[in-house]
């Protein structure tokens, strides 16, 4: 989902990533510094990001390189920031447009603020998003439940001194490898997915989602029960949680004679929905 937002007649590219909008940092910098030339804005951002890194700011570190449509019409990796990170970056750019931009950004993120206050609104938005993309209703229900279980697990990790995205990724890989015998990237390769731009869980069938949920829910419960603290102890809990899911997966495979791990992706899932609608 690549779209444009407009501030005072200037386009700001944005992309849907990790359940929220991420905006092109260079587009924002160009507006705040009154630059019409993309290369000049990029040079300004390069110098600013270097200074912020030297000052120990996490704002630059938390930016993601995501693919956005460039002037030549091609998708190119671009530094992107969510609403929270942009607010922090704006503080570092002296500009008469800073305050109006903050108001615009706050208005743009108003729906997200409403969803924080009323999580049911957020669930409804995500449900509509997947249904519009053509996923079957019963799959969407499982996907939403999986999101809730994932959030519970990451909140538990945060409370136990596991805070960086790199640590989250390592622990997630431990659960995935213990459950399915593949890391997230290996699983994406198996399904023929782009490592950076396609979400693995959006390309899982029902059973893959169910066993993903089981591995993460088991990891959460073990983490709580053992009162795991820090990355290393949480890693052990993640491995044990994934192992529980693996045992259940193997037992089902033995009973049915069918492999759970599948090369199916979102194309197959949406085609199944169409076939059901046609019958």
C-alpha positions in Angstrom: 0.0 0.0 0.0 1.9 3.1 -1.3 0.0 6.4 -1.1 0.6 10.1 -1.0 -0.3 12.7 1.6 -0.3 16.4 0.9 0.9 19.2 3.1 0.5 22.8 1.7 0.4 21.4 -1.8 3.6 19.3 -1.4 3.4 15.5 -1.8 4.7 13.2 1.0 5.1 9.6 0.1 4.0 7.0 2.6 3.8 3.3 2.9 1.8 0.9 5.2 4.4 -1.0 7.3 4.0 -3.0 10.5 0.3 -1.9 10.9 1.0 1.8 10.6 1.9 4.6 8.1 5.6 5.4 7.5 6.5 8.6 5.7 9.4 9.5 3.5 11.9 11.4 5.6 13.4 13.2 2.6 10.0 14.4 1.5 9.4 15.9 5.0 12.9 17.4 5.1 12.4 19.0 1.7 9.2 20.7 2.9 10.6 21.9 6.2 13.7 23.3 4.6 11.9 24.8 1.6 13.9 22.7 -0.8 12.3 21.8 -4.2 15.4 19.8 -5.3 15.4 16.2 -4.1 19.2 15.9 -4.1 19.6 19.0 -1.9 17.1 17.7 0.6 18.9 14.3 0.6 22.2 16.0 1.4 20.6 17.9 4.2 19.1 14.7 5.6 22.5 12.9 5.4 24.2 15.7 7.4 21.4 15.8 9.9 21.3 12.0 10.4 25.1 12.0 10.9 24.8 14.7 13.6 21.9 12.9 15.4 23.9 9.6 15.4 26.9 11.4 16.9 24.6 12.8 19.6 23.3 9.3 20.4 19.8 9.9 19.1 17.7 6.8 18.4 15.5 8.6 16.0 17.7 7.9 13.0 18.3 4.3 14.1 14.6 3.7 14.3 14.0 4.9 10.7 13.4 2.0 8.2 14.5 1.7 4.6 11.3 1.0 2.8 10.5 0.9 -0.9 8.6 4.0 -2.2 7.9 5.1 -5.8 10.7 7.4 -7.0 10.5 10.2 -9.6 11.3 7.7 -12.3 8.3 5.6 -11.3 10.5 2.8 -9.9 10.3 1.4 -6.4 13.5 2.4 -4.5 14.5 2.1 -0.8 14.0 5.3 1.1 14.5 6.3 4.7 11.0 6.3 6.3 9.7 7.2 9.8 6.4 6.7 11.6 4.5 9.5 13.2 6.3 9.2 16.6 9.8 9.3 15.0 8.9 12.2 12.7 7.9 14.3 15.7 11.3 13.7 17.2 13.1 14.5 13.9 11.1 17.8 13.4 12.6 19.1 16.7 16.0 19.0 15.0 15.1 21.0 12.0 14.8 24.8 12.5 11.8 25.8 10.3 8.9 28.2 10.3 6.8 25.3 9.1 7.6 23.0 12.0 4.5 23.9 14.1 2.0 23.8 11.2 3.6 20.5 10.1 3.2 19.0 13.6 -0.5 20.0 13.5 -0.9 18.4 10.1 0.9 15.2 11.3 -1.2 15.0 14.4 -4.3 15.3 12.3 -3.0 12.6 10.0 -2.4 10.3 12.9 -5.8 11.1 14.6 -7.3 7.8 13.6 -4.3 6.0 15.2 -4.8 8.0 18.4 -8.5 7.0 18.4 -7.5 3.4 18.0 -5.1 3.5 21.0 -8.0 4.8 23.1 -10.4 2.3 21.7 -8.5 -0.8 20.4 -11.7 -2.2 18.8 -11.5 0.6 16.2 -8.0 -0.6 15.3 -9.2 -4.2 14.9 -12.0 -3.1 12.7 -9.6 -1.1 10.5 -7.2 -4.0 10.1 -10.1 -6.4 9.4 -11.4 -4.1 6.6 -7.9 -3.8 5.3 -7.5 -7.5 4.8 -11.0 -8.0 3.5 -10.4 -5.3 0.9 -7.2 -7.1 -0.1 -9.3 -10.2 -0.8 -8.6 -12.5 2.1 -11.2 -15.0 3.3 -13.2 -13.9 6.4 -12.2 -17.0 8.5 -8.5 -16.4 7.6 -8.9 -12.7 8.6 -10.3 -13.8 12.0 -7.2 -16.0 12.7 -4.9 -13.3 11.5 -6.4 -10.7 13.9 -6.1 -13.2 16.8 -2.5 -13.8 15.8 -1.8 -10.1 15.9 -3.2 -9.9 19.5 -1.1 -12.9 20.6 2.0 -11.4 19.0 1.4 -8.1 20.8 1.0 -9.8 24.1 4.4 -11.6 23.6 6.3 -8.4 22.6 4.9 -6.5 25.5 6.1 -9.3 27.8 9.5 -9.1 26.2 9.7 -5.3 26.7 8.9 -5.7 30.4 11.8 -8.1 30.7 14.5 -5.9 29.3 14.2 -7.0 25.7 13.7 -3.8 23.8 15.5 -3.6 20.4 14.1 -4.6 17.1 17.2 -6.8 16.5 16.5 -8.7 19.7 12.8 -9.1 18.8 13.8 -10.4 15.4 16.2 -13.0 16.9 13.6 -14.3 19.4 11.0 -14.5 16.6 13.4 -16.5 14.6 14.0 -18.8 17.5 10.3 -19.5 17.7 9.9 -19.9 14.0 12.9 -22.3 13.7 11.8 -24.4 16.6 8.2 -24.6 15.2 8.7 -24.9 11.5 12.4 -25.7 11.1 12.9 -22.3 9.3 13.9 -18.8 10.2 11.5 -16.0 9.0 13.8 -15.2 6.0 14.1 -18.9 5.1 10.4 -19.3 5.3 9.9 -16.3 3.0 12.4 -17.8 0.5 10.4 -21.1 0.6 7.2 -19.2 -0.2 8.9 -17.1 -2.9 8.4 -13.8 -1.0 10.4 -10.6 -0.9 12.4 -10.5 2.4 11.8 -6.8 2.9 8.4 -5.9 1.5 6.1 -8.9 2.1 4.9 -10.0 5.5 5.3 -13.7 6.1 2.1 -14.1 8.2 0.0 -12.4 5.5 1.1 -15.4 3.3 0.4 -18.2 5.7 -2.5 -20.5 5.4 -4.9 -21.3 8.3 -2.7 -24.1 9.9 0.5 -22.1 9.6 -1.2 -19.2 11.4 -2.5 -21.5 14.1 0.9 -23.1 14.8 2.5 -19.7 14.8 0.0 -18.5 17.4 0.6 -21.7 19.4 4.4 -21.2 19.4 4.1 -17.5 20.5 1.4 -18.1 23.1 3.4 -21.0 24.6 6.5 -18.7 24.7 4.5 -16.0 26.5 3.2 -18.4 29.1 6.6 -20.0 29.7 8.3 -16.6 29.9 5.7 -15.6 32.6 5.9 -18.9 34.5 9.7 -18.9 34.6 9.9 -15.2 35.2 12.5 -15.0 32.5 14.6 -11.8 32.6 16.8 -10.4 29.9 17.4 -11.6 26.4 19.2 -14.9 27.1 16.4 -16.2 29.4 13.7 -15.0 27.0 15.5 -16.8 24.2 15.3 -20.1 26.1 11.6 -19.6 26.7 11.1 -18.8 23.0 12.9 -22.1 22.0 10.7 -24.1 24.4 7.5 -22.4 23.2 8.4 -23.2 19.6 9.3 -26.8 20.5 5.8 -27.2 22.0 4.2 -26.0 18.7 6.6 -28.2 16.7 5.5 -31.3 18.6 1.8 -30.6 18.0 2.6 -29.8 14.3 4.4 -33.2 13.8 1.6 -35.1 15.5 -1.0 -33.5 13.2 1.2 -34.3 10.1 1.5 -37.9 11.2 -2.3 -38.2 11.6 -3.2 -36.5 8.3 -0.2 -37.5 6.2 0.0 -33.9 5.0 2.8 -31.3 5.5 1.8 -28.2 7.4 4.6 -25.9 6.0 3.3 -24.8 2.6 4.6 -22.8 -0.4 1.1 -21.2 -0.6 1.1 -17.4 -0.4 -1.4 -14.6 -0.5 -2.2 -15.3 -4.2 -3.3 -18.8 -3.3 -5.4 -17.6 -0.3 -7.2 -15.0 -2.4 -7.8 -17.5 -5.2 -9.4 -19.9 -2.7 -11.8 -17.1 -1.6 -12.8 -16.4 -5.2 -13.4 -20.1 -5.9 -15.6 -20.4 -2.8 -17.6 -17.3 -3.9 -18.1 -18.8 -7.4 -19.5 -22.1 -6.1 
